[in-house]
């Protein structure tokens, strides 16, 4: 059962990470064919920086969690093995991702449904801007008709 869980966790972690990285790389390649290569950083700097931070912190998490896992195994009179560690590391990573995706999903749904009057994301701002533009257009038309 532990082997099956390890395989499932690895497939999910590698699959999600691979999909996100491949998508980013594909978009950068498409963009680099149509534009100057120097614009890659300006167009994709945020994605590249966040991907780099993600991988650096993920590796740091793996390094820092190993001694904790080894100590816990020692307290229970068991040896620290790599497969058990990978299973525990995958579990903690998936729990973290689950909570982050839930948080992001909640924000997206609530932002789509609820309005914060006057914020840039709210539809009321667009409505007010359109009304203002209509008033300006009418005033310009009246000035041109004179």
Beta strands, then each sheet from edge to edge (+ up, - down):
end
